[in-house]
Each structure stands twice: as C-alpha cells, then as structure tokens.
Amino acid sequence: MHILLINHYAGSPELGMEFRPYYLAKEWQKMGHQVLIIGATYSHLRKKQPESQGFEKIDGIDYYWIKTNEYHGNGAKRVLSMFGFVVKSCLKYKGICRNFKPDVVVASSTYTFDNYAARKIAKHVSAKYIYEIHDLWPLSPIELGGMNPRHPFIAMLQHAENYAYKHCNAVISILPNAKEHCTAHGLAPDKFFHVPNGIVKEDWDKPAELPAAHQQLIEKLKSQGRFLVAFAGAHGIANSLPSIIDACASLQEKGVSLLLVGTGQEKEKLIQYTQNQGYKNIHFLPAINKLSIPTFLRQMDVLYVGLQRQSLFRFGISPNKIFDYMMAAKPIIQAIDSGNDLIGEAKCGITVEPENTSAIAEAIVQLTDLTPEERQKLGENGHQYVLKHHTYNVLAQQFVNAINYAGN
C-alpha cells in the first residue's frame, strides 16, 4: 500500500516535534508499505527546520517540504502559513505524486483545512481519504482559547471539519471518546476508529546518560533518603504545576522532594513562586535530550502528570508523557479529569481531582506508605500495559486495519 500523509508540522527525532508521522511511517515501511509525508518548511513545534523545500529522505522516509512563511504565536502569520500550506498542497500534488500514486491519503494536521487537499488528491488518484484527529478543531480554540464560534476563522475551520466528516472514508482519532462529537457533525458512526499515541520501545533499549548536574542532584537527594517525585515536560499553564509544587512542599518534613525537568512559558514564574514561598524541596532542572528521559524517569520513586480542569477533556486524552511514565515502570499520580482514565485502566497509580493540592499530597503519602515491592508492582502494571497497547508497531497495525476496513 502507498500511504500519503499530509501534516503541516511533521518532524523527526532530529527536527523535533511532531513525531507521530515519523514513527508511524517507520513501522509502515517495516510492514512493506510505501510512505510519503508532506510537511511545511516551518513549524513552531520544531527545534530545527528543513534546510530547503522539495523532496528529502530522513532515516529512509520520504518527505516533501512545502515552502511556508515563518510565524510566532497565534496571529495572522500563523493563519497565513496554514492557508499557504494547503493551497500549495492542492497546486503541487501532481508533481509530488508523479512517481508516487497513493492508495490512501491521510489529512493529519492539527487544524482542519488540509482535508480539502487530502480529498482533492484522493479523488484525483482514486485513493481512500482518511481524516486523522489530533485535537478537535475548531472546538479547541473555542473552549480553550475563548474564541467566538461566530468568528470568521472559526467558521472556516468548522466548515472544513464538517466537510471532512461528510467526504472521508474514515476518521482515525487519537482521542478515544470523540465519536459522539464527530457523528453530531455528520460522520457515519461506523467510520470512526481510535488509534492513540504511543512510545518507541527502541528508545528505551538504548537510553542516553543524564547531564552531570542532573545526575549529581539525584544522587545527592537519594543519599539523603529523599522520596523523589518528578514531572518531566512543558511548564505551561495547562500543566497546572502549582498544585504539585504546593503538595510536595507540604511534605518537606516527610522526606519528599519534587524534581521538575523541562522548559515552558511558566517556568520562570514557578521558580520565582517557590523562592517567594521559601520552599526548600522543589528543584527545577533544565530540559534534557529525549533519549535521556528514560534514564531520568527510572531513578524516580513516583511520577506526576496533571492538567487544568477543562471541559474539552471529556473526549479523552492520550498524552505521550503518560506512556513514557508507564515505560519507566514507576507509580503514577494523575490529576486530570477526562473521559478516560489510563492510570485506572492500567492499575499503575492513583487518579485524583485536578488542581486539588490536598488530594495530590494525600496520594503521595499513600504511595510513600507502600513497600518498595508494592510500588514496583504498580510500576510493572503500567509497563506491561503500555507494551501491550501503545507501542508504535501495535498502533501502526491498528491504523492499517482501519484503512483496510474504511469504505468496505
């Protein structure tokens, strides 16, 4: 099968996020399929941009980069980049597909406009057309960003979403509970499939060392008998980090220390907050290489993930962070109110109310009261769960199964 995947933000381990197209493509190629990824020359998610437009092979995967403008933030230039990417995809597809006739075309950008390009290409070559949902747009900018549903840009996004549900052969959603939303906007119920996010097992077989400063701090805290709770990831408003900071600070005398690794818009504010509060057991560390994450997580006692309470999470969540935590085989505290409960399903930790400092602190105490063997059992539950359900070889096969079923 020839799979053409359109994703404005597509990246690679070298370029940076987003990684899902790359990892799916690697697995599809192992299965004998041919893959071409169409992406933009600029994405705010990447740490490094492609050097030029046109065809490029990255780790054996064929990419085609469409020239788009740079932008910062969510202003007019980002919208212009979206429109430029979609229009050029529509105009250039015959040249792009001259030596690659797809059997299936996947619209996979976060926003909905590339569905127009995907259907146009699919119709021209008589291929199946799949819409892959990462986040629900335009519902996300409405509910999370406070945008007016009658705003012209939102109306255009909504038209494109409805267009996708009307014309696609199937929807493949990262969000497990989005089916009701999709069918309310015109999707036939039997066209909905769920394929979540996941992990690359090979990254855990060859982890990189930590920077010396990180390792020295961990060893110092362990030598003092501290119980290590950690958060690894973006320090943003949505991550609701003041809750875990206050919870761990209240447990200073119980030997609990919190390590936060990563970067983000809120990091400096959080550092200043902990200093103003006089907290002594909260430690902020710089971001580390993706391949060093396993080394860091495996040395912790408990791992934390939290999100603000948002109605949008009723459709479920599938954060890569949770799957990384499960791979580390450590107990997890989840402070998220969502339509699914991965921690509960895997029996690998404790789920509490989001932004509830006392409930988070109580969960930490519960885990400190367990024996090391009992904590190890929780961690192993998560490890086995993620290996069974969330490795990319499993997800790539699920995706192909959905494609094969679509239109039958």
N, C-alpha and C positions, 0 to 999 in steps of 0.2 A: 504494500500500500504506500502511496505517496501522500504525505501529510504536509500541508502548507499552514503554518501557524503565524497569525498576524498579532504582534504585541508591541506596541509603541515603546514600552520600557524594557524589552527583553535584554537580558545581560548574560553574564557568565561569571565563574569564580574570579577571573582576572578583572573584568569590568565592574563587577558588583551587581547589586540587585537590579531587576528581579531574577531569581534563579530558576523558578519553576519551568519555564520553557526549555531552558538548557538541560535540566535533569530529566525531564520527560523525553526530550529529543535523544539523549544518550541511551535511555532504556529502549525507546522505539527502534533505534538503529541496531541495538543488540538483538531485537526480535526480528530483524530483517526488513524493517520499513525504511523508506527514504524520507528525509525531513528537510524542509527549508523554512527558516524563520525570517519573517520580515519585521525589522525594528527601525527605530529612528536614530539618527546620528547623535541626538541629545536627549538625555533623560535626567531629571533631578534626582533619581534614585541611585544613579551610578557614581562610583568613586573615580571612574575613568571612562572617557568616551571613545567610540571607534575613531580610528585615525582618518578615515575617508568614507565617502558614500560608495554604494555599489556592493558587489559580492565580496565576502570574506569567509574563510573557513577557520573556525575556532574549535580546537580539540576534535576535529573530524566532523563538526556540524556546519552545514552551510547556512550562512546568514546573508541577507540583503539589507543594507542600510539605506534608508531614505533620508535625504537631507532635510533637516528641520532647524528652526531657529532656537537659540538658547533662550532661557527664561529663568526667572527666580520668583518664588512664591506662586500665588494662585491668581495672578492678574491677567490682563489682556494678552500678554505674550505667551502664556501657557495655553490659552484658548486658541491663539493663532497657530501654535505648534500642533495642537490636536487636528485642526482643520487642514493644515498643510500636509500632515502625515496621511490623513485619509484621502484627500484629493489626489495626492501624488500616487498613492497606492492604486487608486482607480485608473489613473492615467498610465502608469508604468507597468501594469500587471502583465501585459502581453510580452513585453521584453523580459520581465522577471521569470515568466513561466515558459519562455521559448524552449528551454531544454528540461523543463520540469512540469509535467502535466499532473496536477494534483487529483487524487481520488477524494480527498476531503479537505475543506478549508475551514480553519478554526479562527473565529474572532475572539481575541483573548486580552485585549487592553482593558484596563480598569473602567474607562469610560465606554460609552455605547456606540460611538459614531463609526467605529471600524466595522460594524455589522453591514453597513452599506457596501464597503469594499469587499468584504467576505462574500456576500451574496452575489455581487456582480461577477466576481471571479468564478465562484462555484457554478453560476448559471452559464457562464461562457464555456466552461470545460466539462459541464455535466457532472459536477462533483457534489458530494454531500456538503452541507453547510452547518457548522456547529457553532453555537454561542457559548463560550466559557465565562461563567460569572465568578469574578474575584470578590468584588464588593457590589452591593446593589446601588447602581446609579440610575436615576438621579436621587434616589431616596437617601443616600449617604450625605450629599451636600445639603439636602433639605433638613434632615433630622440632626446631623452632627454639626453642620456649618450654618444652620439657621437661614438658609436661602429661601426666598419666597417661591412656592410652587408655580406661581404665575410669571416668574422671571423668564425673559425670552430664552436665555441659555438653558435653563431647567426644562422649559417646554421643548426645546430641540432635543435634549437628552432623552426626555420621555418619549418623544416620537420615535427616536432610534431604538429605544428599548422595546416599545410595542411592535415596531417593525420586525425586530429580531424574533420575538415570540410568534409572530404571525407566519414568518417565512422559513425559520430554521428547521432542520431535520431533527435537532435535539439541542437541549440545554444541558451542559455539564457544569454543575455548581460546586464551588468549594464549600459554600455554606450549606449545612445539612437540612435546614428547615425552611428553605426559600421557595419550596414548591407552591405553597398557597399564594404567595405574592406573584409568582410567575403566571400561574393559571388565572389569577384575577386580572392580569394584563394581557390575556389572550393565548397563553401557551396551552396546548393539549396536554392533559395530565400524564399521558404515557410517554411524553417526550422529555421528562425531567429525570436527570441522573445526578448522583452525588459522588464526586471524587475529591477527597480532602487534600490538604497539604501533607508533607511528609519529610523524611530525612534521607540522607545518603549514607548508608551503612559504612561505605569505604572511608569516609571522613573520620569515622570513629576507630577504624583499624590502624590509622597512622596519625595520631594527634601530634600537634606541634607543642614545643615547650612554651611555658609562660615567660613573659619578660621577667627579669631578675627581681624588680621591685615588687611585682605581684606575688611571686613565689616566696620572697622573704617575709612579706606581711603575713601570708597564710601560715607559714611555718612558725612565726613568732606567736600568732594567736593560738595555734594548736599547742605550742609548748606551754602556754598559759592555761590550757584546759578550756578554752572558749568553745562554745557551741556555735557553729558557723551557719548563718542563714544568708542566702545570696539571691540577688537579682541580676540578670545579665540581659542587657538590651537597651532600647531607646529610653532616654529620660525625658518623656514628654508628658503633657497634661493628661492625656488619655490613660497613661500607665498608673496614675493615682499613687505615686510613690510616697507622699507624706504619710499615708496610712501605715505602710510597713515601717517607715522610719520611726514614727511615734511608737508603734507597737514594740519594736526592738529596743528602743531607748528605755521604755518602761521595764524592760527585762535585763537591764545592765547588771543589777546585783545578782541575777540568776545565772550569770555567765554567758549571756547571749551577745553575739556580735553580728552586725549586718555588713556585708560587702556588696557594693553596687558597682558593676562594671559596665561601661558604655559611655555614650555621649547623647546629647539632645538639648533642645531649647531650654528645658527647665533645670539643667544640671547645676549651673552656677547659682540659681535661686535656691535650690535644695541644699547646696553646700553652705550658703550663707545662713539659711534657716537652721541647720544643725549647729552651726557655730554660735548663732544668737541664742539658741536654746541650751547651749552648754553640753550637748550630747557627746559622750566620750567613746561610745562603742559603735559608731557609724563610720564606715570607711568607704570613700569614693575612690575608684580606680579608673585609669584611662581605658578606652576601648582596646580590645585585643583582636588579633587576627582570627578569622573564622575557624581555622584549624586548631587554634589554641583553646577554643571554647570547651571541648571535651576535657582537656587537662584541668581547666579551672573548675568546672562543674563537679567532676568526680571527687574533688577534695573537700566539698561542702558537706554539711550534715542535712540541711533542708533547703529546698529551692522555692522561690516565691514568684507568682505571676498574679497580676491584678489589673483591672480595668475600671474606669468610671462606670457608674450605672447609666446605661443608655438603652433606650427602647429598641434601637436598631439590632441589638444583640439577641432579640427574640428569634431571629432567623438562624441563630447558632454561630459558633466561632470555630476557627481552625488555625490557631496561631502556631507558627513554626517553633516558637520558644517552648511551648509545652512538649512538643515531640523531642526537642533537644534535651529538655529536663528528664523526660522518660528514658532516653537513651543513656543518660548518666546514672540511671538506676538509683535515684535518690527520692525520698519522700517529697511530695509537692504540696504546698498550700496555694490554693486558687481562690482569689477574692474577685469573682466575676459572676454576674447574674445574666445567664444566657439560656437560649433554647436547648442547649445540650450541655452535658457535664462530662467532659472527657476524663477528669480525675476520678469521678464516681464510677464511670464505666470500667476504667482500668483498675480500680481499687488500689490506687497508688498514693493516696494522701487524703487531705481534708479540704472540702469546699466550704467557704464562709461567705457571708454577705459582703459585697464590695464597699470599700471606704469605711469599714467598721473596725476601728483601731482595737477595741477591746476584744472583738471576736478573733481578729488576726493574732493578737497576743495570746489568747487562750489556746488557739490552735498550735502555736509554737510550744507552749507549755505542755500540751498533750503529747507532742512529739518528743520533747526532751524527757518526758516521763517513761517513754518506751525503752525497752532494752535495745542495744545495737542490733541484735538479731531481728527484733520486730521491725525496726526501721529498714533494715536490709530487705526484709520480706516485702514491705510496701514498695521499695525501690525496684525490686525484681519484678513485681507485678506490672509496673509501668514499662519496664524494659521489654518484657515479653509481649505486652500489648502493642507497643509501637513496632516491634519487629513483625508482628503478625498482620497489622493493619495499615502501617504508614511508611513502609519503605518504598522508594520510587519504582522499583521493579513491580511491586504489587499495584501501585497507583497507575503506572503506565498500562498495565494489562486491563485494569478496570476502565480506563479511558478508551482503549481499543475495543473492548466489549461493548461500550456504549455506542461507539461509532458504528460498529457492525450491526447493532440492533436498530439504530436510527434508520427510519424510512422503510423498515421491513414489515 
